[in-house]
Amino acid sequence: MNPVLAAGQLIVSVALSFAILLQSRGSGLGGTFGGDSAVYRSRRGIERRLWQFTIVLIALFVMFSLAGYILSPSVAA
């Protein structure tokens, strides 16, 4: 794999991990197992921007992965 693509994918993956961890979903383990409140709430402000940033990072990660796969030298069997 191209070292530039590998470094870019590594940076994007670390940023994606942090973006996912920063998003709050429920409180404690109750939200993990479906104990979250049933009240509908829309994302606002920084929470919405973080959600959009996470989607952009996911798209970048997929693009880096596909570019690394396409540009990698093929190995003959």
LINPEDA-V172469 format. One line per field, one symbol per residue. burial: I if it has 9 or more other ideal C-beta (glycine too) atoms within 8 Angstrom, else O. A space follows every 10 residues. Layout:
BEGIN
burial: ???
END
This chain:
BEGIN
burial: OOOOIIOIIO OIIOIIOOIO OOIOOIOOOI IOOOOOOOOO OOOOOOIIOI IOIIOOIIOI IOOIIOIIOO OOOOOOO
END
